Amino acid sequence: MTHGATGVAFSRALDALHLLGLSFFLAASMAALARGDPSAGTAAALYAGLLAASTALAGRFHGDAPRPRWVGSLHLGWTLIVLPVVFAGIRFLAPAFAGGGREFDDALARLDREWLGVDVPRWSEGFLTPAVADAAMLFYALYFLMPVAAFAMLVAAGDRGRTYRAAFGIALGVYACYMLYLLVPATGPRHAYVGLSAPLPEGWITGALHDLIRDLEPQQWDAFPSAHVVLGVLCAWAAWPFGGWRRWTMAAVAAGTTLSTVVLRYHYLVDDLASIAVIGVALGATRWIDARVARKAAAAAAAGAHPDRMADLLGG
């Protein structure tokens, strides 16, 4: 599997992103613990452990000493391990940041109505038949397979540069979602069915999958922005260069997943708009690193140096 200048740059950027993201959640845990939230101690221990493990892995991977093959494999797939654990840990912080109220939900629903003219809890009632609900729920559930499918495609292609580039963009978008869950804790319109909208139609799979997702969800304050939209679109972006059926399958699933978030009333429409902004930031940061790598490679070539000998492609 090739690495190259792009792989070096994005692997270092990804390490830095993990360290910054985990430091943020560790700091939030310590702040919640200082305010007297006992569950924050569990979050602090979890994020401190992830931070220590990420630091040790990055040091071993980029160090001068010879490394066993498993280190490279673990480093390549580390994002698939870290992000779900970070999300699970938010459950220990949510009580301190959410406060048990729905003031953010009220504000987001009001923005939907006043800015966009849409009342998501009621919008889909006119056409949400059991068959439509089943189709939407299938797309909503496929979201959980998209990162695995994208990673498998990238690894099979044998290009570490492309793999690290995709992992950086996806991780940046997902970390941004997780941070905003603490800053804007909202549960989404699905928790407002009673008194505001009819329950979801059962269909063949909708009822069972809705209950499964609800029961497995580690914490409910995850509406703004929609990680389904962010992760789905960024996985489709990662698969786009492959072309053919892989490009269009991932793009179709991402589009269906995005639509399902409001059809099934899991997210407000402004949640999805915020997700588009997060995606823009992730793609912009990725393009910035691409441009920096290209400039350094051009400078090295002009100076007669081999690009692979640049010590730190992200440095000054």
C-alpha positions as a Markdown table, in Angstrom:
| # | Residue | x | y | z |
|---|---|---|---|---|
| 1 | Met | 0.0 | 0.0 | 0.0 |
| 2 | Thr | 1.5 | 3.3 | -1.1 |
| 3 | His | 1.9 | 6.2 | 1.3 |
| 4 | Gly | 3.5 | 9.2 | -0.3 |
| 5 | Ala | 3.5 | 12.9 | 0.6 |
| 6 | Thr | -0.3 | 13.1 | 0.8 |
| 7 | Gly | -0.3 | 10.1 | 3.2 |
| 8 | Val | 2.3 | 11.7 | 5.4 |
| 9 | Ala | 0.5 | 15.1 | 5.5 |
| 10 | Phe | -3.0 | 13.7 | 6.2 |
| 11 | Ser | -1.8 | 11.1 | 8.7 |
| 12 | Arg | -0.1 | 13.8 | 10.7 |
| 13 | Ala | -3.2 | 16.1 | 10.3 |
| 14 | Leu | -5.4 | 13.2 | 11.5 |
| 15 | Asp | -3.3 | 12.6 | 14.5 |
| 16 | Ala | -3.4 | 16.3 | 15.4 |
| 17 | Leu | -7.2 | 16.3 | 14.9 |
| 18 | His | -7.7 | 13.3 | 17.3 |
| 19 | Leu | -5.5 | 15.0 | 19.9 |
| 20 | Leu | -7.3 | 18.3 | 19.7 |
| 21 | Gly | -10.8 | 16.7 | 19.6 |
| 22 | Leu | -10.0 | 14.4 | 22.6 |
| 23 | Ser | -8.5 | 17.3 | 24.5 |
| 24 | Phe | -11.7 | 19.2 | 24.0 |
| 25 | Phe | -13.9 | 16.4 | 25.4 |
| 26 | Leu | -11.4 | 15.8 | 28.3 |
| 27 | Ala | -11.6 | 19.6 | 29.1 |
| 28 | Ala | -15.4 | 19.5 | 29.0 |
| 29 | Ser | -15.4 | 16.4 | 31.3 |
| 30 | Met | -13.1 | 18.2 | 33.8 |
| 31 | Ala | -15.3 | 21.3 | 33.7 |
| 32 | Ala | -18.5 | 19.2 | 34.3 |
| 33 | Leu | -16.7 | 17.3 | 37.1 |
| 34 | Ala | -15.7 | 20.6 | 38.7 |
| 35 | Arg | -19.4 | 21.7 | 38.7 |
| 36 | Gly | -20.2 | 18.6 | 40.7 |
| 37 | Asp | -21.5 | 16.2 | 38.0 |
| 38 | Pro | -20.5 | 12.7 | 39.2 |
| 39 | Ser | -20.9 | 11.0 | 35.8 |
| 40 | Ala | -18.3 | 13.3 | 34.3 |
| 41 | Gly | -15.6 | 11.4 | 36.1 |
| 42 | Thr | -16.3 | 8.4 | 33.9 |
| 43 | Ala | -16.2 | 10.6 | 30.8 |
| 44 | Ala | -12.9 | 12.1 | 32.0 |
| 45 | Ala | -11.3 | 8.7 | 32.5 |
| 46 | Leu | -12.6 | 7.5 | 29.1 |
| 47 | Tyr | -11.3 | 10.6 | 27.2 |
| 48 | Ala | -8.0 | 10.6 | 29.0 |
| 49 | Gly | -7.5 | 7.0 | 28.1 |
| 50 | Leu | -8.3 | 7.7 | 24.4 |
| 51 | Leu | -6.0 | 10.7 | 24.4 |
| 52 | Ala | -3.1 | 8.7 | 25.9 |
| 53 | Ala | -3.7 | 5.8 | 23.4 |
| 54 | Ser | -3.9 | 8.2 | 20.5 |
| 55 | Thr | -0.7 | 10.0 | 21.5 |
| 56 | Ala | 1.2 | 6.7 | 22.0 |
| 57 | Leu | 0.0 | 5.3 | 18.7 |
| 58 | Ala | 0.9 | 8.5 | 16.8 |
| 59 | Gly | 4.4 | 8.5 | 18.4 |
| 60 | Arg | 5.0 | 4.9 | 17.5 |
| 61 | Phe | 3.7 | 5.3 | 14.0 |
| 62 | His | 5.7 | 8.4 | 13.2 |
| 63 | Gly | 8.8 | 7.6 | 15.2 |
| 64 | Asp | 12.2 | 6.7 | 13.8 |
| 65 | Ala | 12.2 | 3.2 | 15.4 |
| 66 | Pro | 11.1 | 0.3 | 13.3 |
| 67 | Arg | 7.5 | -0.6 | 13.9 |
| 68 | Pro | 5.6 | -3.8 | 13.5 |
| 69 | Arg | 3.0 | -4.1 | 10.8 |
| 70 | Trp | 0.1 | -4.1 | 13.2 |
| 71 | Val | 1.0 | -0.5 | 14.3 |
| 72 | Gly | 0.5 | 0.7 | 10.7 |
| 73 | Ser | -2.8 | -1.2 | 10.4 |
| 74 | Leu | -4.1 | 0.0 | 13.7 |
| 75 | His | -3.1 | 3.6 | 12.9 |
| 76 | Leu | -4.9 | 3.4 | 9.6 |
| 77 | Gly | -8.1 | 2.2 | 11.2 |
| 78 | Trp | -7.9 | 4.1 | 14.4 |
| 79 | Thr | -10.6 | 6.6 | 13.4 |
| 80 | Leu | -13.2 | 3.9 | 13.1 |
| 81 | Ile | -12.4 | 2.9 | 16.8 |
| 82 | Val | -12.1 | 6.4 | 18.3 |
| 83 | Leu | -15.2 | 8.2 | 16.9 |
| 84 | Pro | -17.8 | 5.7 | 18.2 |
| 85 | Val | -16.2 | 5.6 | 21.6 |
| 86 | Val | -16.2 | 9.4 | 21.7 |
| 87 | Phe | -19.9 | 9.5 | 20.9 |
| 88 | Ala | -20.7 | 6.9 | 23.6 |
| 89 | Gly | -18.8 | 8.9 | 26.2 |
| 90 | Ile | -21.0 | 12.0 | 25.6 |
| 91 | Arg | -23.8 | 10.2 | 27.5 |
| 92 | Phe | -21.8 | 11.0 | 30.7 |
| 93 | Leu | -21.5 | 14.7 | 29.8 |
| 94 | Ala | -25.0 | 15.3 | 28.5 |
| 95 | Pro | -26.6 | 15.8 | 32.0 |
| 96 | Ala | -24.2 | 18.6 | 32.8 |
| 97 | Phe | -24.6 | 20.4 | 29.4 |
| 98 | Ala | -28.3 | 19.6 | 28.5 |
| 99 | Gly | -29.8 | 20.3 | 31.9 |
| 100 | Gly | -32.8 | 18.2 | 31.0 |
| 101 | Gly | -34.7 | 20.9 | 29.2 |
| 102 | Arg | -35.9 | 21.4 | 25.6 |
| 103 | Glu | -35.1 | 25.0 | 25.1 |
| 104 | Phe | -32.8 | 24.3 | 22.2 |
| 105 | Asp | -35.4 | 22.1 | 20.6 |
| 106 | Asp | -38.0 | 24.9 | 20.9 |
| 107 | Ala | -35.6 | 27.3 | 19.3 |
| 108 | Leu | -34.7 | 25.0 | 16.4 |
| 109 | Ala | -38.4 | 24.2 | 15.8 |
| 110 | Arg | -39.2 | 27.9 | 15.8 |
| 111 | Leu | -36.4 | 28.6 | 13.3 |
| 112 | Asp | -37.8 | 25.9 | 11.0 |
| 113 | Arg | -41.2 | 27.5 | 11.1 |
| 114 | Glu | -40.2 | 31.2 | 10.9 |
| 115 | Trp | -37.2 | 30.9 | 8.5 |
| 116 | Leu | -38.2 | 27.9 | 6.3 |
| 117 | Gly | -41.9 | 27.6 | 6.7 |
| 118 | Val | -41.7 | 24.0 | 7.8 |
| 119 | Asp | -43.0 | 22.2 | 10.9 |
| 120 | Val | -41.1 | 19.0 | 10.8 |
| 121 | Pro | -43.1 | 17.1 | 13.4 |
| 122 | Arg | -46.2 | 17.6 | 11.2 |
| 123 | Trp | -44.7 | 18.0 | 7.7 |
| 124 | Ser | -44.5 | 14.4 | 6.7 |
| 125 | Glu | -47.9 | 13.2 | 8.0 |
| 126 | Gly | -49.6 | 13.7 | 4.7 |
| 127 | Phe | -47.4 | 11.3 | 2.8 |
| 128 | Leu | -45.7 | 9.1 | 5.4 |
| 129 | Thr | -47.3 | 5.8 | 4.7 |
| 130 | Pro | -45.9 | 2.5 | 6.0 |
| 131 | Ala | -44.2 | 1.9 | 2.6 |
| 132 | Val | -42.6 | 5.4 | 2.6 |
| 133 | Ala | -41.5 | 5.0 | 6.2 |
| 134 | Asp | -39.9 | 1.6 | 5.4 |
| 135 | Ala | -37.9 | 3.0 | 2.5 |
| 136 | Ala | -36.7 | 6.0 | 4.6 |
| 137 | Met | -35.8 | 3.9 | 7.5 |
| 138 | Leu | -33.8 | 1.6 | 5.3 |
| 139 | Phe | -31.7 | 4.6 | 4.2 |
| 140 | Tyr | -31.5 | 5.9 | 7.7 |
| 141 | Ala | -30.1 | 2.5 | 8.9 |
| 142 | Leu | -27.6 | 2.2 | 6.1 |
| 143 | Tyr | -25.8 | 5.2 | 7.5 |
| 144 | Phe | -24.2 | 2.9 | 10.0 |
| 145 | Leu | -22.6 | 0.8 | 7.2 |
| 146 | Met | -21.4 | 3.7 | 5.1 |
| 147 | Pro | -18.1 | 4.4 | 6.9 |
| 148 | Val | -17.2 | 0.7 | 6.9 |
| 149 | Ala | -18.0 | 0.4 | 3.2 |
| 150 | Ala | -16.0 | 3.5 | 2.4 |
| 151 | Phe | -13.0 | 2.3 | 4.5 |
| 152 | Ala | -13.1 | -1.1 | 2.8 |
| 153 | Met | -13.1 | 0.6 | -0.7 |
| 154 | Leu | -10.1 | 2.8 | 0.2 |
| 155 | Val | -8.0 | 0.0 | 1.8 |
| 156 | Ala | -8.7 | -2.3 | -1.2 |
| 157 | Ala | -7.4 | 0.4 | -3.5 |
| 158 | Gly | -4.1 | 0.3 | -1.7 |
| 159 | Asp | -3.5 | 4.0 | -1.5 |
| 160 | Arg | -2.8 | 5.2 | 2.1 |
| 161 | Gly | -2.7 | 8.8 | 1.0 |
| 162 | Arg | -6.3 | 8.7 | -0.2 |
| 163 | Thr | -7.4 | 6.7 | 2.9 |
| 164 | Tyr | -5.9 | 9.2 | 5.3 |
| 165 | Arg | -7.3 | 12.1 | 3.3 |
| 166 | Ala | -10.8 | 10.7 | 3.6 |
| 167 | Ala | -10.4 | 9.8 | 7.3 |
| 168 | Phe | -9.3 | 13.3 | 8.1 |
| 169 | Gly | -12.2 | 14.9 | 6.3 |
| 170 | Ile | -14.7 | 12.5 | 7.8 |
| 171 | Ala | -13.2 | 12.8 | 11.3 |
| 172 | Leu | -13.2 | 16.6 | 11.2 |
| 173 | Gly | -16.9 | 16.6 | 10.3 |
| 174 | Val | -17.9 | 14.1 | 12.9 |
| 175 | Tyr | -15.9 | 15.7 | 15.7 |
| 176 | Ala | -17.6 | 19.0 | 14.9 |
| 177 | Cys | -21.0 | 17.3 | 15.3 |
| 178 | Tyr | -20.0 | 15.8 | 18.6 |
| 179 | Met | -18.8 | 19.2 | 19.9 |
| 180 | Leu | -22.0 | 20.9 | 18.9 |
| 181 | Tyr | -24.0 | 18.3 | 20.7 |
| 182 | Leu | -22.6 | 19.7 | 23.9 |
| 183 | Leu | -22.9 | 23.3 | 22.9 |
| 184 | Val | -26.4 | 23.0 | 21.4 |
| 185 | Pro | -28.0 | 20.0 | 23.2 |
| 186 | Ala | -31.2 | 19.1 | 21.3 |
| 187 | Thr | -33.1 | 15.8 | 21.0 |
| 188 | Gly | -34.9 | 16.4 | 17.7 |
| 189 | Pro | -38.6 | 16.2 | 16.8 |
| 190 | Arg | -38.8 | 12.5 | 17.3 |
| 191 | His | -39.2 | 13.0 | 21.0 |
| 192 | Ala | -42.1 | 15.3 | 20.4 |
| 193 | Tyr | -44.5 | 12.8 | 18.7 |
| 194 | Val | -46.9 | 12.9 | 21.6 |
| 195 | Gly | -49.2 | 15.9 | 21.2 |
| 196 | Leu | -47.4 | 17.3 | 18.2 |
| 197 | Ser | -47.4 | 14.6 | 15.5 |
| 198 | Ala | -48.7 | 11.1 | 14.8 |
| 199 | Pro | -46.3 | 8.3 | 15.6 |
| 200 | Leu | -44.2 | 6.8 | 12.9 |
| 201 | Pro | -46.1 | 4.2 | 10.8 |
| 202 | Glu | -45.0 | 0.7 | 11.7 |
| 203 | Gly | -44.5 | -0.8 | 8.2 |
| 204 | Trp | -42.4 | -3.9 | 7.8 |
| 205 | Ile | -39.2 | -2.6 | 9.4 |
| 206 | Thr | -39.8 | 0.9 | 10.6 |
| 207 | Gly | -41.1 | 0.1 | 14.0 |
| 208 | Ala | -38.5 | -2.5 | 14.8 |
| 209 | Leu | -35.5 | -0.4 | 13.5 |
| 210 | His | -36.8 | 2.7 | 15.3 |
| 211 | Asp | -37.0 | 0.9 | 18.6 |
| 212 | Leu | -33.6 | -0.7 | 18.0 |
| 213 | Ile | -31.9 | 2.6 | 17.3 |
| 214 | Arg | -33.6 | 4.2 | 20.2 |
| 215 | Asp | -32.5 | 1.4 | 22.6 |
| 216 | Leu | -28.9 | 1.4 | 21.3 |
| 217 | Glu | -28.5 | 5.1 | 21.3 |
| 218 | Pro | -26.1 | 6.0 | 24.2 |
| 219 | Gln | -27.6 | 9.5 | 24.6 |
| 220 | Gln | -30.4 | 11.5 | 23.0 |
| 221 | Trp | -28.9 | 15.0 | 22.7 |
| 222 | Asp | -27.6 | 14.5 | 19.2 |
| 223 | Ala | -29.9 | 16.5 | 16.8 |
| 224 | Phe | -27.9 | 19.6 | 16.0 |
| 225 | Pro | -26.3 | 19.1 | 13.5 |
| 226 | Ser | -27.2 | 15.8 | 11.9 |
| 227 | Ala | -24.3 | 13.3 | 11.9 |
| 228 | His | -26.3 | 11.2 | 9.5 |
| 229 | Val | -26.0 | 14.0 | 6.9 |
| 230 | Val | -22.4 | 14.8 | 7.7 |
| 231 | Leu | -21.1 | 11.3 | 7.7 |
| 232 | Gly | -23.2 | 10.1 | 4.8 |
| 233 | Val | -22.2 | 12.9 | 2.5 |
| 234 | Leu | -18.5 | 12.7 | 3.5 |
| 235 | Cys | -18.5 | 9.0 | 2.9 |
| 236 | Ala | -20.0 | 9.6 | -0.5 |
| 237 | Trp | -17.3 | 12.2 | -1.1 |
| 238 | Ala | -14.6 | 9.7 | -0.2 |
| 239 | Ala | -16.1 | 7.1 | -2.6 |
| 240 | Trp | -16.7 | 9.6 | -5.5 |
| 241 | Pro | -13.2 | 9.2 | -7.1 |
| 242 | Phe | -13.9 | 5.4 | -7.6 |
| 243 | Gly | -16.6 | 6.1 | -10.2 |
| 244 | Gly | -19.0 | 3.5 | -11.4 |
| 245 | Trp | -21.4 | 1.7 | -9.2 |
| 246 | Arg | -19.5 | 2.6 | -6.0 |
| 247 | Arg | -19.8 | 6.3 | -6.7 |
| 248 | Trp | -23.5 | 6.3 | -7.4 |
| 249 | Thr | -24.4 | 3.7 | -4.8 |
| 250 | Met | -22.8 | 5.8 | -2.0 |
| 251 | Ala | -24.2 | 9.0 | -3.4 |
| 252 | Ala | -27.7 | 7.5 | -3.5 |
| 253 | Val | -27.5 | 6.2 | 0.0 |
| 254 | Ala | -26.2 | 9.6 | 1.2 |
| 255 | Ala | -29.1 | 11.4 | -0.5 |
| 256 | Gly | -31.6 | 9.0 | 0.8 |
| 257 | Thr | -30.2 | 9.2 | 4.3 |
| 258 | Thr | -30.3 | 13.0 | 4.2 |
| 259 | Leu | -33.9 | 13.0 | 3.2 |
| 260 | Ser | -34.8 | 10.4 | 5.8 |
| 261 | Thr | -33.7 | 12.6 | 8.6 |
| 262 | Val | -36.6 | 14.9 | 8.2 |
| 263 | Val | -39.1 | 12.5 | 6.7 |
| 264 | Leu | -38.8 | 10.3 | 9.8 |
| 265 | Arg | -38.7 | 13.4 | 12.0 |
| 266 | Tyr | -35.3 | 12.6 | 13.5 |
| 267 | His | -34.0 | 16.1 | 12.8 |
| 268 | Tyr | -35.2 | 19.6 | 12.2 |
| 269 | Leu | -34.5 | 21.1 | 8.8 |
| 270 | Val | -32.1 | 23.6 | 10.3 |
| 271 | Asp | -30.1 | 20.6 | 11.7 |
| 272 | Asp | -29.5 | 19.5 | 8.1 |
| 273 | Leu | -28.6 | 23.0 | 7.0 |
| 274 | Ala | -26.0 | 23.2 | 9.8 |
| 275 | Ser | -24.7 | 19.8 | 8.6 |
| 276 | Ile | -24.0 | 21.3 | 5.2 |
| 277 | Ala | -22.0 | 24.1 | 6.8 |
| 278 | Val | -20.0 | 21.5 | 8.8 |
| 279 | Ile | -19.4 | 19.5 | 5.6 |
| 280 | Gly | -18.1 | 22.7 | 3.9 |
| 281 | Val | -15.6 | 23.3 | 6.7 |
| 282 | Ala | -14.4 | 19.7 | 6.5 |
| 283 | Leu | -13.9 | 19.8 | 2.7 |
| 284 | Gly | -12.3 | 23.3 | 2.9 |
| 285 | Ala | -9.8 | 22.1 | 5.5 |
| 286 | Thr | -9.0 | 19.0 | 3.3 |
| 287 | Arg | -8.4 | 21.2 | 0.2 |
| 288 | Trp | -6.2 | 23.5 | 2.2 |
| 289 | Ile | -3.9 | 20.6 | 3.2 |
| 290 | Asp | -4.0 | 19.4 | -0.4 |
| 291 | Ala | -2.8 | 22.8 | -1.6 |
| 292 | Arg | -0.1 | 22.9 | 1.1 |
| 293 | Val | 1.2 | 19.5 | 0.1 |
| 294 | Ala | 1.3 | 20.6 | -3.6 |
| 295 | Arg | 3.2 | 23.8 | -2.8 |
| 296 | Lys | 5.8 | 22.0 | -0.7 |
| 297 | Ala | 6.2 | 19.3 | -3.3 |
| 298 | Ala | 6.7 | 22.0 | -6.0 |
| 299 | Ala | 9.2 | 23.9 | -3.8 |
| 300 | Ala | 11.1 | 20.7 | -3.1 |
| 301 | Ala | 11.2 | 19.8 | -6.8 |
| 302 | Ala | 12.4 | 23.3 | -7.7 |
| 303 | Ala | 15.2 | 23.0 | -5.1 |
| 304 | Gly | 16.2 | 19.6 | -6.4 |
| 305 | Ala | 15.1 | 17.7 | -3.3 |
| 306 | His | 13.1 | 14.5 | -3.4 |
| 307 | Pro | 9.5 | 15.1 | -2.0 |
| 308 | Asp | 9.7 | 12.0 | 0.2 |
| 309 | Arg | 12.5 | 13.6 | 2.2 |
| 310 | Met | 10.5 | 16.5 | 3.5 |
| 311 | Ala | 10.4 | 16.0 | 7.2 |
| 312 | Asp | 7.1 | 17.7 | 8.0 |
| 313 | Leu | 4.8 | 18.6 | 5.2 |
| 314 | Leu | 2.5 | 20.5 | 7.5 |
| 315 | Gly | 5.3 | 22.6 | 9.0 |
| 316 | Gly | 6.3 | 26.1 | 8.2 |
